[in-house]
């Protein structure tokens, strides 16, 4: 979103940023004014410590309404989606995170170390082109849970890509 208003202004010679801002819900404006995203993330971290994945997901989604570019929150939401077996939602968050990472540099961390969090890091590493990190993360998942089908499938995809790249 940050790049859209300048692109439109360049093409139309009109500043559309105030118009876009007028569409932001009042609850989001208020939340940003009172630093609500930071409070929500702290709340989600407490919910994670209590292993309350569902409520932590709801809390992080609310934070993302106000800060959609927050890579750390997206990545943790992907992990929590995996914990709740919402794998499609997790993949969407991983794809969005990869897209954001291509736009600028970020640092991030998982709220807690888990098998699904490690899987999410592996998938993200594939999408941003860091195959060695992806293999390391996915192999860690399989060491802990040898039956993790998604991790095995991702490693198989990496092997196929590497074989194709070698021309074999």
C-alpha positions, 0 to 999 in steps of 0.5 A, a space after each residue: 500500500 505504501 507504494 500505491 499512492 506515489 505511483 498513482 500521483 505520478 500517473 495522474 498528477 493527483 495526491 490520492 493519499 488523503 482519499 485512501 486514508 479517508 477509507 480507513 475505519 475509525 477503529 483502526 485510526 483509534 487503535 494506531 493513535 493509542 499504540 494498540 498493535 503493540 498492546 495486541 502483540 503483547 497480549 498474543 504473546 501471553 496467549 501463546 505462553 498459555 498455549 491458547 493458539 486460537 485466541 492468539 490468532 484472533 489477537 494477531 489478526 486484529 493487530 494486522 488490521 492496523 499494521 498489515 506490513 508487520 512481517 513479524 506479526 504475519 509470520 507468527 500468525 502463519 505459525 499459529 494458523 499451522 498450530 490450529 490446522 488452518 494450513 491454507 491460511 498459514 500459506 497465505 500469510 507466508 506468501 504475504 510475508 515473502 512479498 513484504 520481505 522482497 520490498 524491504 529488509 525486516 527482522 523477525 522472531 517466533 513467539 515460541 519455538 515449535 515444530 510448526 513454527 520451524 515449518 513456517 520458517 522453512 516455507 518462508 525460506 523457500 519463497 525468499 530463495 534461501 534454500 539452505 536455510 529452508 533445508 535446515 528448518 525442514 530437516 529439523 522438523 522431520 527430526 522432531 516429527 518424522 511423519 510431518 507430511 508438509 515438511 517432507 513434501 517441501 523437502 521433496 520439492 527442493 530436491 526436485 528443483 535442485 535436480 532440475 537446476 543441475 540438468 539431471 
